[in-house]
Each structure stands twice: as structure tokens, then as C-alpha cells.
Amino acid sequence: MTLEQILTQQVIAAVKALYDLDAAPQQVQLQKTRPEFEGDITLVVFQFVKAARKAPQMVANEIGEYLVANSQGLIAKFNAVQGFLNLKVAQSFFVQQLQDIAADPHYGQQPENGKLMMVEYSSPNTNKPLHLGHVRNNLLGYSIARIQEANGWKVVKTNIVNDRGIHICKSMLAWLKFGNGETPESTGKKGDHLIGDYYVRFDKEYRKQIAELVAGGMDEETAKKEAPLIKEAQAMLLKWEQGDKEVRELWARMNEWVYAGFDETYQRMGVSFDKIYYESNTYLEGKSEVEKGLASGQFYRREDGSVWANLEKDGLDEKLLLRSDGTSVYMTQDIGTAKLRYQDYPIDKMVYVVGNEQEYHFKVLSILLDRLGFPFGKELVHFSYGMVELPNGKMKSREGTVVDADELMDKMIEDAKEIYLQKSNSDSGLSAKRSNSGSGLSGEAGLTSDDIARMVGLGALKYFILKVDPRKNMLFNPEESIDFNGNTGPFIQYTYARIQSVLRKASLSAEGSLPAERSISDSGLSGEAGLDPKELALIQRLMEYPAIVRQAGTDFSPALICNYAYALACDFNSFYHDCSILNEPDKEKRALRLLLSETVARTIRDAMSLLGIEVPERM
């Protein structure tokens, strides 16, 4: 129970005893005491004045006196300023809170609630490798899953691979025409990169054909439809849906190349899935449901044979469900995938982590599933996040102007090595020493300097992306992300490593080491020898962690965890600067500061783990 919750109960008891008022918890307004007044937390008493029939100053004084006498030592003293009651919490309370937090290995986590949430993220197409946009999607999805697990949900992390459709046929056709039998083995390329090259090649050749047709007098829109390449790709898609043996074999072979590439990228990124669905296995379920909806009058067929849903009564327009040639669209696939998922799992909440350009799509999906009689239709959650933009504009996959996920991770790790080495050489205050490999990162048992560079580089990337409000568009700047100062992943990682260094030194000193029972007496922490303001601020910050995790779960916002981890790291560094730890002569204070440091480090580690970020023991 938080300080605010405890005080709320005690204030309710106080106004009942003093004024026979049955106050609701929402009537108890608590806020942090303003710095110009003495106190830790302030109660606004104006809402109790009418029932008390007394002046605000008198009401504040009476409630203050009651709390000092009846709070079981929680409130040490108070001062009243008109309708504001500034309460000074006894330092023994904060010492006990620290010990309780330190003793709880699951601090910040909620007990299991018995419910299952499925979180879908990634959703790649098998015609190209993962890029920066996918990076944000994967990091958000994985972090949301971790945060919801901390809030008591059983979470199934799922991925739907878009492994069929016209885009995949474009890559297949280009490989057939221009590939000369190339394979990942023969080229030394990851399979997803190889296939992505042919997706770009298709677009290049397609544009040439369009230009030639336009030069011959055809208008551009007609040329786009009549270009031989696009017609061949459409014919290939139709053959695929008809089960053509040669097309299916080529499709399976090229997809296997891509899956191997995806798996390598996912593993390196540190994300995983519990269940993977494939559009090629779900779209037929969707087509079947559309046919049922057509038979029941929910949908209608146009003269060209295409099937549509009229959504005008829902304030939307008409939505294509099956093309005139019988091939399906993404909506068809998502209907089938939703049906299969609810057959496979007793899902209480389904969350789609998909960019905000698909908001209309998920509004329609929810309506169509509801129309088709699925009880979960109205309960779908579209976690809509903003796009990642670059200093030089938006990314375009078909033109090959994307920021490739693999190359981005390579660069972040390389930059981590280089920047860390520069800071080490410039005596910037970082304690790292050059390792034998010359990376500038100090190794430790079980970890090489390259391992630490990977942690720092990927930590910088993940934190920079996740610290932004997920619903906003963001500008990605690699140079800013890897700074060891300011609101960055490396700054927080370094704070953790600094604490571990202190704890290691303490373990080598009999006087400095923590008592095995982690029990700290508050007998020597009263009066002038009481808690330092920096110690108090750090304990109070630790006390906020469970509420932050709950709010991050409610809001689906990893950014809240980022902001908290940064604030906690800042508070520790301020405490570290002002308060001696190992050289503190008072034994009780030294023990408390070591316990405080240890607990902060654990909380940083736990918070960063919710973001999918590792923290190295040494830097």
C-alpha cells in the first residue's frame, strides 16, 4: 500500500471521528508539499470545511492533531496554512518502506489476474527485410507484453506473417526474371535481404515499363494497370490461390529464406513470439466467413463478382472483401486470423500493435467481426502508434530507401564502441578501461567487450524509440540516442553499472558490507542525524514504481517506464554526488545507503527489463 493510500484511509477516519463525515476516497486530495513549506505531503481540507462548520485553518489544525495522535507514528508533525495541511512523515516510515521494498523480489509486479491477453506485433511481409518502422513496432509490442505480464496478465505474444499477396508475387517474379538462380548461400546475403533486393528490382523495371507506355501515348493511370510486369504478377497471384504446383514450390522456397533472415533479426533485437500465424493459413478461413456473410445478407456482390460490405450505417463507406477474381484482401485475412486465434486461446483481450495509418482498417475489422456474430468483435484493441521519420524524409520500401533493421543495429553497436572509447580516452569520468580487444569497454566474467557494446548500442536504440509517447510520430536520431548523458539508455545503464561497482567494493570490505538480513535500524536516524533529503527523495521515488507500472499497463505506454527509470537514475546520481556511501563513518547510515543503492539498482534493472533492455554489470 502506498503512502497516499495509507493517508487516505487515515484522513477518512479522521473526518469521521471529528465531523461525523463519511468521506469518499476521491474527496481526499493529496499532493506533494511545495518546497517553501516543511512537509512531505499536503492535504487540501477545503472539501471538509462545510461539514465541520469551521474556518479552513481550524479544520487543518484539527485534522493535523488527530493524525499525529492516531496515525500510529506515521505523521511526526504538521503545519497548517489556511486550507492546506502540510504533513511531515516520520522517517521511520520511509526506512521501513525501504526495507519492505528490498525484501520483495517481485516489487512492482501485480499478482496474476487469471486473464489472458494476446498482443500481436511485427506483422512483416515476406517480400522485404525488417526496417526502422518494424523496429518501433517490435519494440513497442514486446515491451507492452512485458508490462502487461507485470500487471498480472498471462500474455501470448503473437505475430501474423503476411506471406502471400501481390507484393510477395512481385519479388517472386523479379527473382524468376532477373535472379539467375541466386540463393542466400551463393550470394552470402541474409534471405530477407536477398528477396528485398528483388522487390526493389521489380519496382525499378515496372517504372521503366510505365514510362515506355506513357511515352507511347498512354495515360499514366492506364499504364500502371497495363504494364506487362504487373499483369504477370497478378496472374501469378491467381495461380498461387489456385494451388499451382510450380508457383507454390517457388513461394515456399523463397519464404523459407526470408523466415531464416527474420529469425536472426528477431533474436538479435531481443524480441520473441509464443505463436506465429501465417496469412497463407488464415485467409481461407476469412474467405469462408465472408461467404457466410454474403449468404446471410451481411455483404453483397457487385456485377464484376467482387464482394463488399456496406458500412454507411456505421458512419463509414464501403469495404472490399473479395476481389472480382476471387482473391482476398488484408481484411479477409484478418477476419480469418481473429477466428483462429479465439479458437486456439481463451482470449480476454486482443491487442493489435499496428501503426496509426491503419486506424480505419481496425475500425472496420471490429464492425465486421461483430456483424459476423463473433462476440469478441467489439472488444478488439488497436494500439495505434505513430510513424518513425528520418531527417531526410519518409521511408519507401519499394524504392530501397528504408533504414534496414540489421544495418541499424550494426551501426548502433559500432557507435557504442567508438563513443565509449572516446569518452574513456578523454577521461570523462567513466570508469571503463580498454580491454584487450581495444573496444574501450571493460569485460567481465561471462561477458566480452563486444557483449557489452551490444548491450549499450541496442539499449540506446530501444530506449530512444520507447521513451517517446507511442502515439506520436517520432524523428529518429542515432547520434542523440547513444549519448552517455541526458535522457538516454546508456546514461541509465551506466548508473546501474556505477551502483554495481559500489556494491562490489562494499563486498570486499567487512565494514562496508550489508548485513545478511538486510535489516536497518532507524535508531540513529533521528534529529540532526536523520535521513538526508537526497536519501528521502530516492526512497520516495522507489515507492512510486508500482503505480508507474500499473499506469503503463493501463495506458499501454512504455514511455512511462522510460521516464521513471531516467528519473530514478537522476535521483541516484544526485544522491551519489552528495552522500558518501563507502566512506560514511556512521555504521547505520552506511548500511542504509548500501541497501538503498542495491534496491535502486534492482529497480533500474527490473524497469529496463520491461523495455527489453539489458543492463551490464560493468561499463
N, C-alpha and C positions, 0 to 999 in steps of 0.2 A: 504494500500500500504506500502511495506517495505521501509526501508531506502535505500537499494540498488536500488529498483525500482525508487524511487524519484530521487536519484542521477543520475541514468542512463538517465532519461529524461532531467535532467538539464545539464549533460555533452553533450548530443546530441545537445541541444540548444546552448551551449557554442561554440562547434566546428563549428556549422553552422554560428553563428554570427561572430566568429573570423577568420575562414578559408574557409567559404562557402563550408563546407564539410557535405554531407548527410551521417551521420554515422548510422549504424545498431545497435540495442541494443547489439548484441553479440560482437560487437567491443569494447564495454565499459567494460574494465577489472577492477573490484574492488576486493580488498582483505583487510583483517584485517591488520591494521598498525602494523609493527613489534615493539616489546616493547622498543627497544632502541631509537625510534623516537617518537616525540609528534604527536598525532593524533588518530583518531578513525577508519578511513577507508582510504585506499590508492588507488589512480587511477594510472594505468600504462598508460603512454602517448606515448610510442614509436610508436603505430599504427597511431598516428596523425602527426608525425614528417614530413613525406613525403609531405602531403598535405599543412602543414604550411610552409615548406621550411625553418625551423629554427632549432636550436640546441634543444635537449630534455629538457635541463634546462630552456631555454627560453619559450618553449611551456608549460611546467609545471607551470611556474610562471604566464603566461598569462591566462591559464585556471583557476588557483587559484584565481587570481584577479577578473576574471569575476564572478566566483561562489560567492565570498564574496559580490560582489556588486549586484548580481542579484538572489540570492537563497532565497530571502525573509526571511533572518535571519537564514536559516538552517546552513550555514557554517560560523563559527565565525572567523576562521583564518586558515592559511595553512603554510606548509613549503615544499620546493621542493628539492629533492635530485636526481640530474641527471634526469632520465626519470620517476621518481616516485613522485607523488603529494600526500603528506600526509595531509588529511583534518581533521580539528577539528570541530566536530559538536557542534552547540550551545546547551547548557544544557537545554534551554527552550524546545527544540525539544523533548528530552528524557522525560522531565516532562510531556509534552503534550501527548506523546505516552503512558506513564503510565496511565494517566487519561483516554485516549481513550480505552485502554485495559480493565481497571477496569470497565468502563461504558458499555462494550459489553458483555452481558450474554452468547453470542454464540461465543466468541472469539476462533479462531482456526477452526471453522466449516465453510464449504463451503455451499452456497445456493443449494437447490435441483436442480439437473440437468435434472430431468424428465425421467431418465433412470432406468431400473430395473436390478439388478444383483442377481443371485441366487448363494449362497455359500453352497456347500454340505460338511458336515464333520461328523465325528463319524463313521458311517457305521459299526456297530457292527454285529457279528454273534450271533445267539441266542443259541449257544452251550457253552457259557462261559461268565464270568463276564468281565467288563472293566478292563484293566490293564494299566500299565505305558505308553505303546505306545499309547493307546487310550487317555490317559490324554493329551499327547502332541498334538494329533490330535484335540481333542475337544477345548483345549485352543487356539490353532492357529486359528481354524475355527471361533470360537466365536469372537476372537479379530479382525480378518480380517473383519468380518461382521461389527463390531462396527466402525472400522477405515473407511471402505467404506461409511458407513452412515454419518460419519463426513465429508466425501468428497463429499456429495451431492447425493449419490446413494440411491434409495429405494432398500432395501435388503430383500430378502426372505431367511431365514436360513432353510436349509433342511437336512434331514437325510434319508438314504436308509438302511433299516434293512434287513440284509441277513438272512432271516428266513426259508430258505429251502436249500436243498442240502445234500450231503453226510455227511458233518460234523454234521449237525443237526441230521441226522439219526443215527449217531454213539452214540450220547448222549441218544437219544430215546431208542435205542436197549439196551444199557447198563442199563438204568433205568428199562426196562422191565425184564431183566435177573437178575439184582442184587439189584434192588431198594426196593423190599418188600413193595411197596406202599407208600414209603416216600413222604412227601409233605413239603413245607416251614413251614406250621403250625405245623406239627408233629415233625420237626427237629429244629425249631427255626432259620433256616437259611434263608437268602435272596434267592429268587427264582433263580437268576442268578448264585449264588454261588453253590446252590444245583445241578443245571444242569451241571455246570462246573466240579463238582466232578465226575459226571458220564462220562463226556468226557475224563477225565484223566483215569477213571477206564476202559473205552473201550480200550484205548491205552495200558494199562498195560496187560489186558487179550489178546489183539491182539498180542502183542510181545511174550507172552508165547506160543501162537499157532504157530507163525512163528518159534520160537526156536525148538518146538517139530517137526515140519515138516522138518526143516533143519537137526535135529538130525536123522531123518529117512531117510536121503539121498537126500532130495530135495534141489535145489539151492535156495539161499535167495530171488532172484527176483521172482521166480515162487511161493515160499512160501507166499510172500506178497499178491499175487493175489489169491492163493488157500485157504488161511486161512478161516475157516468157518465163523468167525465173519464178515470179510469184505464182504464176499458174501451175508450174511444176511443183512448187511447194504445197499448194492447195490440193493438187492431185495426190501427192504423197501422203498428206494427212488423211484423205479419204481412204486410200489404200490401207493405212495403218488401222483406221477404225473398222475396216472390213476384214482385218486379220491377215493381210497379205504376208506370206511367209518371209520373203526377202526383206521387205521393209521392217518387219518386226525383228528379224535377226540383227539387222544393222542397228536398229534402235536400241536393242538390248546391249549390244556390244559397246556402243558409244556411251550409253548411260552408265555402264559399269566403270568406264574410265572416269566419268565425272564423279560418281559416288566415292571412288577411292580418293579423288582430289578433295572433295568436300570433307570427308572424314579426317583427313590430315589437317585441314584448316580448322575444323571444329576443335580437334584435340589441342592444337596449338593455342587457340583462342581461350580454351578452358571452359567450353560450354558442352552440354550433353543433352541427350533426349532419352526418355523412357519408352517412347513408342513413335515409330515413323510410319506415316501413311503415304501412299503414292497415288497421285491423281489417276494413273492408269488402272488402279484397282477400285477407285471410288466413283469414277464418272458414270459407269454403267448403273450403279445404284441411283445416282442422281437422275439419269435419263428415265429409269423405271418410275421414279417418283413423279417426274414431270408428266409422263404418260398417264399416270393415275390421276394427276391433277387435271389433265386435258379431258379425260373421260368423265370426271365429276363436274366439269364446268368451271373449275377454278382458273383454267388457262384457255387460250383459243389458238386456232391455227389459221394463218393467213393464206392467201391464194398461192403464194410461192412455196408453201409447205412448211415454213418456219413457225415455231411455237412461241407465243408471247404471254406475258402476264400484264393485265391492266391494273395499275396501281393508283389510278386517279382519285379513287375514294380515300386513299391514304395520303393524299396531297403530293403524290409523285407522278411519274409518267408511265410509259410502257417499258417493259423489260424483256429483252430477247432471252429465251431459254434454250432453244434448239434452232440451229441454222436451217436454211431451206434444204441443204443436202443431208440433214440429219445429224451433223456433227454438233457436239456440245460446246458450251462456253464455260467460263470460270464459275458462274453462278450455279450451273448444273452440277459441277464437281463439288462445290461447297455444300450443296444440299445432300449429296450422297455421303460426303465425308462426315457431316454432322450426324447423319443417321447411324453410320457405322460406329462412330465414337460412343454414342449413347447406348448402342448395343453392347459395346466392349466394356464400358465402365459406368458405374452408378454416379454420374457427374452431378454435383450440386451447383457448380458454377463453371461456365465455359468462357475463357478469356482469349480473345484473338489479339495478338500484338502485331498490328499492321499499321502502316503509315496513314496519315490523315487524308491522303488523296483517295483513300478507299472508304471514306465515311458513308457515301451514298450506297456503295456495294453492301455494306453490312446492315444498313437500314433495310434495304430490300431483302437481304437474306433472312433477317428476323421476321419480316412480314410473310415471306413465302413459306418458311417453316411453320409458322403459326397457321397459315391457311391450309397447309397440308396435314394439319392435325397433330403436329409434334408439340407436346406440352412444354418443351424447353425453348421453343422459338422466341418467346418474348424475353427470356432470361439471358440471352447471349450478351456478352460484354465486349465491345470493340475498344481495346486500349489504343487510342489514336495518338500517335506521336508525330512530331514534326520532322521535316527533312533535314539532312545534313548538306550544307552548302560549302563550297570551296571559295577561296579568294578570287578565283578566276571564273566562277560561274557554276552551273549545274552539271551533273554527270550525265553522259549519254552512252549506254552500253553498246548500242549497235555501231557507234562511231569510234569505239575504243578509247573514249576519253574518261573512263572511270578511274577512281583510285582503288587499285586492286588490294584486297584484304591481306593477302600474303606479303606483297611488297611493302604495304604499310607497316605490318608487324616487323618485318626485317629492318625497316628504317628506324622504327621506334627503339628497337633493341640496340642497333648500331649507335644511334644518338645517345642512348643511355650510357654506353661505354665511353663515348667521346666526351660528353659533357662532364661525366663523373671524373674522368681523368683530368680534364682541365681544372676542375674545382680542387681536386686533390693536389695538383701541382701548384696551384695559386694559393695554397694554404688558406682556404676559405672557411675553415672551421670544421669541415667534415673529417671524420676520423679514419676514413678508409686509407689503406695502404695499397700500393701496387702489388698485384700478385705476380707470379712467375710468368703468366701469360701477357702481362703488360696491359691488362684491361682497365686498371685503375679501381677495380672492385675487389674487396678482400674476400677470399673464400672462407668457408667454414666446414666443419665436419659434415660430409654428405653432400655438400654443395660446391660447385665450381664457380669461378668468377663469371663464367658465361651463364650459369643458372641465375645468379643474382642480377646480371644485366637483363636477362629475360624478365625476371620479376619486376624490375624497375621500369623497363620500357613498356611492357604490357600494362603494368599498373598505371603508368602515366596515360596511356591511351584510354583505358577503361574509365578511369576517374574523370578525365576531361570530358568524355562523352556523357557519363552518367550524372555529373554534377549539374547539368543544365536541366531545367524544368522539361520533362519529356514531351510535353505538349507544344513546346516551342520549336521553331526551326533553329538550327544552330550553325555557326561557322566554325569549321574545324581548323585549328592552327597547331601543327605538331610542335613548333618551337615553344609556344606558351605551355603546352601540356607537360613538357618534361622538365620544367624549371624546378629546382630544389627549394625554392622559396615561394611563399604565397599559397593560394588555394589549389594545390596540385597533389596528385598521388604520391610522387616522390617525397614531398615535404612530410606527408603523414607517415610514409614508410620509414623515413629517416628518424622521425620522432620515436617510432616503435623500436627501431634498432638502437637508438640512444638509450632508451629505458633498459633494454636488454643488456647493454654494456654496463649500466649502473648495477643491475641485479647480479651480473656475473662477478663484478668487483666485490659486491657485498658478500657473495657466497664464499669468497676467498678470505674474508675477514670474520673472525669469530665474533667480534663486537658488532659488526655491521649486519650480520645475517639476521633474517627474520625468524622469530620464534616458530617452532614447528606447528603450533596450534593456531597461528595467525591471530592471536588474541592481543589486543592493545588496551592497556589501561588508560582511562581518561583522568586519573587522579592528578596527574601532573600537568593537565591542560586547562586549568582554570586561571582566572586573573590575567596577569601580565604574560604568563607562560601559555596562554590559550592558543587555539588554532590561529595560524597566520591567515590573513584574508585570502591569500592565494591557495592555501590548502582548502579553506572553506569553499571557495569558488569551484575548485576541482571536484570536491565531493558532491556539491550540488549539481554539477554538470553530469557526473556519473548517475545521479538519481534520475536524471531526465531520460536516460536511454530507453527504458521500457515503453514510455509514452511515445517516443520518437519512432520506435519500431512499429507500434500499433498504428500510428498516424500514417507511416509509409505504406503499411498494408491497406489501410482504408483508401488512401489516395492513389495507390499503385505508383508510388514515387520514390525511386532510388535516390533522387536528388536530396531528399530529406536526410537519408543516411549519410550521404556525402557531406552535407553541411554540418551534420552533427560530428562526424569524425574529424573534420577540419577544426571545428570549434574546440573539441576536446584536445586535439594536438596543440592548438594555440595556447589553451589554458595550461597544459603541462609545461610547455616551453617557458611560459611566464613564471610558473612555479619553480621550475628548474633554475631559472636565472636568479630568482630572489631568495630561494630557500636552499640552504646546504642540506645535502642528504647524507652522504657517507661521512662527512666531516662534522656533522652535528654532534656536539658534546653530550646533549641530553639523550639518554638512552631511550626513553619513551618516545620522544619526538623522532629520533632516528628510525625506530621501529615503525612508527605510524607512517613516516614518509616513504619508507621502503614498501610497506603494504599498499599505500596509495599509488606508488609508481607501478607496482606489479599489477594492480587492479586496472589502472588506466591502460597499460599495455594489453592486457587481455581483452578489454572492451574495444580498443582500437582494432585488434586482430579480429574479433567477432564481427564488428561493424564492417570492416573491409571484406570479410568473407561473404557477407550478404551482397556485396557488389561483385563478387567473383575475383577479388584482388588478393594476391598473396603478399605477405609482409616478411622480408628477410630478417633473420636474427642478427645479422651484421651487415654494415654498409661502410 
